[in-house]
Amino acid sequence: MFLKNYMEDLVWERLDEVINGHAGACNCQRCRYDIAALALNFLPTRYVVTEKGETYTKVQALEQQFYIDIVSAISRAITIVIHHPRHEQED
């Protein structure tokens, strides 16, 4: 058994596609993680604990509105990170 926010996988699957479509978006590891984290905060969580739950979530992910929501959240996050990059800051 496992516990997983399936939305994380969906955001990572689309991240490169959306970043590549935004002029001025930084593709460094720090910015990528900031973008993914922000996007996930804008989206509803989709926790699954069984294979059946994961299959159901995968089916939902095929819906057009679900795809649009993910791309919109990533785009919104990119805009924020472009204006407030943290890749030059130390932890």
HELIX and SHEET records of a PDB file:
HELIX    1   1 TYR A    6  ASN A   20  1                                  15    
HELIX    2   2 GLN A   29  PHE A   42  1                                  14    
HELIX    3   3 GLU A   51  ALA A   61  1                                  11    
HELIX    4   4 GLN A   64  HIS A   83  1                                  20    
SHEET    1   A 2 LYS A   4  ASN A   5  0                                        
SHEET    2   A 2 TYR A  47  VAL A  48 -1                                        
END                                                                             
